[in-house]
Amino acid sequence: MNRRDFMKSIGVGAAAMPTMLHAADQKPMNIILIMADDVSQDLYGCYGNTEVKTPHIDRMAREGVMFKTAWATPMCSPTRAMIMTGRYGNRTGFYHNALRLVNSGERANLVKNNLTFGKLLQDAGYATAIAGKWHVTGDAPHSESGGFDEHSLWIGKNELEALPDKPAFDGLWENEDTTSRYWHPCIMQNHELVDTSPDDFATKIHTDFLCDFIERKKDEPFLAYFPMAAPHGTRQGHTTTPLRGEVGEFKKVRGKEQEERFKALNEYIDVCVGQIVETVERLGLHDRTMIIFTSDNGTAVTAKTRAVERGARVPFVVYGGGIKKRGETQELMDLSDVLPTMLDYAGVRLPSGYEIDGQSLMPFLQGETDSHREWIYSYIATSQMMRTKRWLLEAVNPVLGLPRGRFYDCGNNRERKGYKNVTDSTDPEVLTARKRFDEVLSQFPPVQKDHPYFETRAGKRFMEAYTKPEAIEKHLHNHRNYEYSM
């Protein structure tokens, strides 16, 4: 690979390349982005699960494109920042739910300090709506900088109590700190608190809201963003799916019941995806609508917050108009690619000089090329990860005493069973591969322990919890119920 191609592959100057604008008589693509919460690939039939029934997502995978290796970050907030901005944490400052690096005296504000797909498409004339869970610090999605015309969002206890008119809400509390996100949920729709009952289920409410939005906006370009709360937190509280069980007393559950709740709610997610797909097709919008399904990180009990591939690997399925039928692909992508892909399909240019890290998927999705990118990248707290099709680097963390991380030769495998740890190898082929990784990572300097943030009260609190021996072991390795990285 020559220097020009290598520099392009690491994203240098990518944002300065304008997208191709649509012809005057060509309508921009409608875009629907559905993002589940805290769930890995292995809960979906198209990724090999034979027990959980997900026929609608499986159909999208068969008739569209399903990435075998797609990376988010291993945690909610940094992933939401990545997908909405097309930028990695070194630009946004969002590294962890409790680690957002900003200048002294500033407050992390994603949509004010970065361009997001909501704002860019809204400014380009798209009707925009969001439903589900926002979960990034800063201005609200319906603020001037937020980018969304309409919203249907779960809100917590603090947000509820901060509303100016102090509305009464007698719904269920998941715990003493927040409100229910499933049965009898606390939801704001277009600045009004929804009057819900114990028989109302939040994921259904949000799905109905978006389907109504799509129907009302069918004659204009639209963006519908559905960052679900589901299936996060299904293992305790009230029964969390309409498909199985009844609303019961709040309680913690263990063992088989935990597993069944999680499987059932993933099946219900598929029902909601099917409702959205049916709405698009009934309205005759299939040929000019792109539907994406993904999640924000791996399943919580196995690798969430861990600096390992399983924590970052998520489902990523694209279906709809102009998408070449490929089915499963071995090409790599990460969620920074979503924003530039949206902009390409919308015919929207970034401002001159504004830099992002993602690369548009449109040429690959449309069949103009059969390859996408050489490498993908992820991060969590002070850890970094990177992979190519053959090589994988995990847990690069100078703060926790692993500055070189763990390096694997994966061969043709995409599952850990076939990986070989070559961290200490002196084989010339391994050394050449690792050198290339170091060249890429030089564009993304790791967070160091001497960062000024760690002198603040919040930074000291984070570092104290983060550097406990048991926390280090969990962060640098997989969860004990899955397997440890060696």
C-alpha positions in Angstrom: 0.0 0.0 0.0 1.5 3.4 -1.0 1.7 6.3 1.3 -1.3 8.1 -0.2 -3.6 5.1 0.2 -2.3 4.5 3.7 -2.9 8.1 4.8 -6.4 8.0 3.3 -7.1 4.8 5.2 -6.3 6.4 8.5 -8.8 9.2 7.8 -6.4 12.2 7.4 -8.2 14.8 5.4 -11.2 12.6 4.9 -13.6 15.3 6.0 -12.3 17.8 3.4 -13.5 15.5 0.6 -16.9 16.8 -0.4 -19.7 14.3 -1.1 -21.4 14.1 -4.5 -24.6 16.2 -4.5 -27.8 14.7 -5.9 -29.1 15.8 -9.3 -32.0 18.3 -9.1 -34.6 15.7 -10.0 -33.3 13.0 -7.6 -34.8 12.8 -4.2 -32.4 12.4 -1.2 -32.6 9.1 0.6 -34.8 8.7 3.6 -32.8 7.3 6.5 -33.9 5.2 9.5 -31.3 4.3 12.1 -32.3 1.8 14.8 -29.8 1.1 17.6 -30.5 -1.4 20.3 -29.0 -1.0 23.7 -26.4 -3.4 25.3 -26.6 -6.4 23.0 -24.1 -8.4 21.0 -24.4 -9.9 17.6 -25.1 -13.4 19.0 -28.7 -12.6 20.0 -29.8 -12.5 16.4 -30.7 -15.2 14.0 -28.7 -13.8 11.1 -25.6 -14.0 13.3 -26.1 -17.6 14.1 -28.6 -17.7 17.0 -31.0 -20.6 16.5 -33.1 -20.0 19.6 -34.0 -16.3 19.5 -36.4 -15.6 16.7 -35.6 -12.4 14.8 -37.2 -12.9 11.3 -37.4 -9.2 10.3 -33.8 -8.4 11.1 -32.8 -11.7 9.5 -34.7 -10.7 6.3 -32.9 -7.3 6.2 -29.6 -9.2 6.5 -30.4 -11.6 3.6 -31.7 -8.9 1.3 -29.3 -6.2 2.2 -25.8 -6.2 3.8 -24.8 -7.7 7.2 -21.3 -6.9 8.5 -19.7 -9.8 10.3 -17.2 -7.5 12.0 -18.7 -4.1 13.0 -17.3 -2.1 15.9 -18.9 0.4 18.3 -17.2 1.3 21.5 -17.8 -1.0 24.6 -20.1 1.5 26.3 -23.2 3.6 25.6 -22.3 7.3 25.7 -19.0 7.1 23.7 -20.7 5.0 21.1 -23.6 7.5 20.8 -21.0 10.3 20.4 -19.2 8.3 17.7 -22.2 7.3 15.6 -23.8 10.8 15.7 -20.6 12.7 14.9 -18.5 10.4 12.8 -15.7 11.2 15.2 -13.6 9.2 17.6 -13.1 10.1 21.3 -9.9 12.0 20.6 -12.1 14.6 18.9 -15.3 14.5 21.0 -13.8 13.8 24.4 -16.4 11.1 25.0 -14.4 8.1 26.3 -16.7 6.5 28.9 -20.0 7.3 30.5 -18.0 8.7 33.4 -15.0 10.0 31.4 -15.6 13.0 29.1 -12.5 15.0 28.7 -13.1 18.7 28.3 -11.2 21.8 29.0 -11.1 23.1 32.6 -14.3 24.8 33.6 -16.2 23.4 30.6 -19.1 20.9 30.5 -19.2 18.1 27.9 -21.7 19.1 25.3 -21.7 16.8 22.3 -24.1 18.6 20.0 -22.8 22.1 20.7 -19.2 21.2 20.2 -19.5 18.8 17.2 -21.6 18.5 14.1 -24.1 15.6 14.3 -26.1 13.8 11.6 -29.3 15.2 13.1 -28.2 18.8 12.8 -26.6 18.4 9.4 -29.6 16.7 7.8 -32.1 19.1 9.6 -30.2 22.1 8.1 -30.3 20.4 4.7 -34.1 20.3 4.8 -34.7 16.8 6.3 -37.6 16.3 8.7 -35.9 14.7 11.8 -37.2 12.7 14.7 -35.6 10.8 17.6 -37.3 8.2 19.8 -35.9 6.1 22.8 -32.9 7.1 24.8 -30.6 10.1 24.3 -27.9 9.5 26.9 -25.2 12.0 25.9 -24.2 15.0 28.0 -25.1 18.5 26.8 -27.9 20.2 24.9 -31.1 18.2 24.4 -31.9 16.6 21.0 -34.8 19.1 20.5 -32.6 22.1 21.3 -31.4 24.5 18.6 -28.1 22.6 18.3 -29.7 19.1 18.8 -30.9 18.7 15.3 -34.3 16.9 15.9 -37.7 18.5 15.1 -39.7 15.9 17.0 -38.9 13.6 19.9 -40.3 10.7 22.0 -37.8 10.1 24.8 -37.6 8.2 28.1 -36.6 10.7 30.8 -35.2 9.9 34.3 -36.3 11.1 37.7 -34.0 14.2 37.7 -35.2 15.3 34.2 -38.8 14.8 35.3 -38.3 16.9 38.5 -36.6 19.6 36.5 -39.6 20.2 34.2 -40.9 23.8 34.8 -44.5 22.9 35.3 -43.7 20.0 37.8 -46.1 17.5 36.2 -47.4 14.6 38.3 -46.2 11.2 37.3 -47.4 8.1 39.2 -45.6 5.5 37.1 -43.3 2.7 38.3 -39.8 3.4 39.5 -37.1 1.0 38.3 -35.2 2.0 41.5 -35.0 5.1 43.7 -32.8 7.0 41.2 -34.8 6.8 38.0 -38.1 6.0 36.3 -39.3 3.0 34.4 -38.0 2.6 30.9 -40.4 -0.3 30.0 -43.8 -0.8 31.6 -45.7 2.4 32.6 -42.8 4.5 31.3 -41.9 8.1 31.8 -41.8 9.6 28.3 -41.7 13.1 26.9 -43.2 13.5 23.4 -42.7 16.8 21.7 -42.4 18.6 25.1 -45.4 16.9 26.6 -45.3 14.2 29.3 -47.2 11.1 28.0 -50.0 9.8 30.2 -49.0 6.2 30.5 -50.6 3.3 32.3 -49.2 0.0 33.8 -50.2 -1.7 30.5 -48.1 0.7 28.3 -44.7 -0.5 27.1 -42.1 2.1 26.1 -40.6 0.4 23.1 -44.0 0.1 21.5 -44.8 3.7 22.2 -41.6 4.9 20.6 -42.1 2.6 17.6 -45.7 3.9 17.0 -44.4 7.5 17.3 -41.8 6.9 14.6 -44.2 5.1 12.3 -46.6 8.0 12.6 -43.7 10.4 11.9 -42.8 8.4 8.8 -46.4 8.4 7.5 -46.7 12.2 8.1 -43.4 12.9 6.4 -43.6 10.5 3.5 -43.5 13.2 0.9 -40.3 14.8 2.1 -36.9 13.5 3.0 -36.7 12.3 6.6 -34.3 11.0 9.3 -35.8 8.7 12.0 -33.3 7.9 14.7 -34.3 5.2 17.2 -31.7 4.7 19.9 -33.7 2.2 22.0 -33.5 1.7 25.7 -34.2 -2.0 25.0 -32.9 -4.6 25.8 -30.8 -2.9 28.5 -31.6 -3.7 32.1 -33.9 -6.6 31.5 -32.5 -8.7 34.3 -34.2 -7.0 37.1 -37.4 -5.0 37.7 -40.7 -5.7 36.0 -41.2 -8.2 33.2 -39.7 -6.4 30.3 -41.4 -7.7 27.2 -45.0 -7.9 26.0 -44.2 -11.3 24.3 -43.7 -13.3 27.5 -45.0 -13.0 31.1 -47.1 -10.3 32.7 -46.4 -7.1 34.6 -45.5 -8.2 38.1 -43.9 -6.9 41.2 -40.6 -5.2 41.0 -37.9 -7.9 41.8 -34.5 -9.0 40.9 -34.2 -12.2 38.9 -31.5 -14.7 38.5 -30.4 -17.6 36.4 -32.7 -18.9 33.7 -35.2 -16.2 34.1 -32.5 -13.6 33.4 -31.7 -15.3 30.1 -35.3 -15.7 29.1 -36.1 -12.0 29.7 -33.2 -10.9 27.6 -34.0 -13.3 24.7 -37.7 -12.3 24.8 -37.0 -8.6 24.6 -34.7 -9.1 21.7 -37.5 -10.9 20.0 -39.8 -8.0 20.7 -37.2 -5.6 19.3 -37.5 -7.6 16.1 -41.3 -7.2 16.1 -40.8 -3.4 16.3 -38.2 -3.4 13.5 -40.8 -5.3 11.5 -43.4 -2.7 12.2 -41.1 0.0 10.9 -40.2 -1.9 7.8 -43.8 -2.7 7.0 -44.7 1.0 7.4 -42.0 2.0 4.9 -43.0 -0.7 2.4 -46.8 0.0 2.7 -46.2 3.7 2.0 -44.2 2.8 -1.2 -41.0 4.3 0.3 -38.7 1.2 0.1 -36.7 2.3 -3.0 -35.7 5.6 -1.4 -35.3 4.6 2.2 -32.2 3.1 3.9 -32.8 1.2 7.1 -29.9 0.5 9.5 -30.0 -1.8 12.5 -27.1 -1.9 15.0 -26.4 -1.7 18.8 -24.3 0.5 21.0 -22.0 -2.1 22.6 -21.7 -5.8 23.5 -24.0 -7.5 25.9 -23.6 -6.2 29.4 -22.9 -9.4 31.3 -20.2 -10.6 28.9 -18.0 -7.7 27.8 -19.5 -4.2 28.2 -16.9 -1.7 29.3 -14.1 -4.2 28.6 -11.2 -3.3 26.3 -11.7 -6.4 24.2 -13.2 -7.1 20.8 -16.4 -8.7 22.2 -17.2 -5.4 24.0 -17.0 -3.4 20.8 -18.4 -5.9 18.3 -22.1 -5.2 17.4 -24.6 -6.2 14.8 -24.7 -3.9 11.7 -27.3 -4.5 9.0 -28.2 -2.2 6.1 -31.3 -2.7 4.0 -33.4 -0.7 1.5 -33.2 1.4 -1.6 -30.0 1.3 -3.5 -28.4 -1.3 -1.3 -26.8 -4.2 -3.2 -27.9 -7.6 -1.9 -24.7 -9.0 -0.4 -25.9 -10.8 2.7 -23.0 -11.5 5.1 -19.8 -9.6 4.3 -16.3 -10.0 5.8 -15.5 -6.3 5.2 -14.8 -4.2 8.3 -16.7 -1.1 9.5 -17.0 0.9 12.7 -19.8 3.2 13.7 -17.9 6.4 12.8 -18.8 5.4 9.2 -22.5 6.1 9.7 -22.4 9.9 9.6 -20.5 10.2 6.3 -22.6 7.4 4.8 -25.8 9.4 5.7 -24.4 12.6 4.2 -23.4 10.8 1.0 -26.9 9.4 0.6 -28.4 12.8 1.5 -26.1 14.7 -0.9 -24.9 16.9 2.0 -21.4 18.3 2.3 -19.4 18.9 5.5 -18.1 22.5 6.0 -14.7 23.0 4.5 -11.9 22.0 6.9 -14.2 20.2 9.3 -12.6 16.8 10.1 -14.2 13.5 10.9 -12.8 9.9 11.3 -15.4 7.8 9.5 -15.5 6.8 5.8 -18.7 6.6 3.8 -20.1 3.1 3.1 -22.0 4.2 0.1 -19.6 3.0 -2.6 -19.6 -0.5 -1.0 -23.3 -0.6 -0.3 -24.2 0.4 -3.9 -21.8 -2.1 -5.4 -19.3 0.4 -6.8 -16.5 -1.3 -4.9 -16.2 -4.7 -3.1 -14.0 -3.4 -0.3 -14.5 -0.8 2.4 -11.6 0.0 4.8 -8.4 -1.6 5.9 -8.8 -1.2 9.7 -11.3 -0.3 12.4 -10.7 1.4 15.7 -12.4 1.6 19.2 -11.7 2.8 22.7 -13.1 2.7 26.2 -11.8 4.9 29.0 -8.0 5.0 28.6 -7.9 1.8 26.5 -7.6 1.5 22.7 -8.4 -1.3 20.3 -7.8 -1.8 16.6 -8.1 -4.5 14.0 -7.6 -5.5 10.4 -9.1 -8.6 8.8 -6.1 -10.6 10.0 -4.7 -8.8 13.0 -6.3 -7.7 16.3 -4.9 -5.3 19.0 -6.7 -5.2 22.3 -6.3 -3.4 25.6 -3.6 -0.8 24.8 -3.6 1.0 28.1 -0.6 2.9 29.5 -2.6 4.0 32.5 -3.2 0.5 33.6 0.2 -0.8 32.9 -0.4 -2.4 29.4 1.1 0.2 27.0 1.5 -2.3 24.1 -1.7 -4.1 24.7 -2.3 -7.7 23.4 -1.7 -8.5 19.7 -3.3 -11.4 17.9 -2.9 -13.2 14.6 -6.6 -14.0 13.7 -5.8 -15.7 10.4 -9.1 -16.0 8.6 -11.1 -16.3 11.8 -13.5 -13.7 13.2 -14.1 -15.6 16.5 -11.6 -15.8 19.3 -11.3 -19.5 19.2 -9.0 -19.3 16.2 -6.9 -16.4 17.4 -3.2 -16.7 18.3 -1.6 -14.4 20.8 1.6 -13.0 19.1 2.2 -10.1 21.5 5.8 -11.2 22.2 6.6 -12.7 18.8 9.8 -11.7 17.0 8.5 -13.1 13.6 9.2 -10.5 10.9 5.6 -10.7 9.6 4.2 -10.0 13.0 6.6 -7.1 13.5 5.7 -5.6 10.2 2.0 -5.8 11.0 2.5 -4.3 14.4 4.5 -1.4 12.9 1.5 -0.6 10.7 -0.8 -0.6 13.7 1.6 1.8 15.5 1.5 4.1 12.5 -2.3 4.3 12.6 -2.5 4.7 16.4 0.0 7.6 16.2 -3.0 9.6 14.9 -4.9 8.8 18.1 -2.7 9.5 21.2 -3.8 7.5 24.2 -5.2 9.2 27.3 -2.4 9.5 29.8 -2.6 9.5 33.6 -1.2 13.1 33.8 -4.1 14.5 31.9 -5.3 17.6 33.8 -8.8 16.2 34.0 -7.6 13.6 36.6 -6.7 16.5 38.9 -10.4 17.5 39.1 -12.7 16.1 41.7 -14.6 14.1 39.1 -11.4 12.9 37.6 -10.0 11.7 40.9 -13.2 9.9 41.7 -13.1 8.1 38.3 -9.4 7.2 38.6 -9.9 5.8 42.1 -12.6 3.4 41.0 -10.9 2.6 37.7 -7.5 1.6 39.1 -8.8 -0.9 41.8 -7.2 -4.3 41.1 -10.6 -6.0 40.5 -11.6 -3.2 38.1 -8.4 -3.4 36.2 -8.8 -7.2 35.7 -12.3 -6.8 34.4 -11.5 -3.9 32.2 -8.5 -5.5 30.5 -10.1 -8.9 30.1 -13.4 -10.4 29.2 -16.1 -11.0 31.8 -15.4 -14.1 34.0 -18.6 -15.8 32.7 -17.4 -15.6 29.1 -13.6 -16.1 28.9 -10.4 -14.2 29.8 -8.2 -12.9 27.0 -4.7 -14.4 27.3 
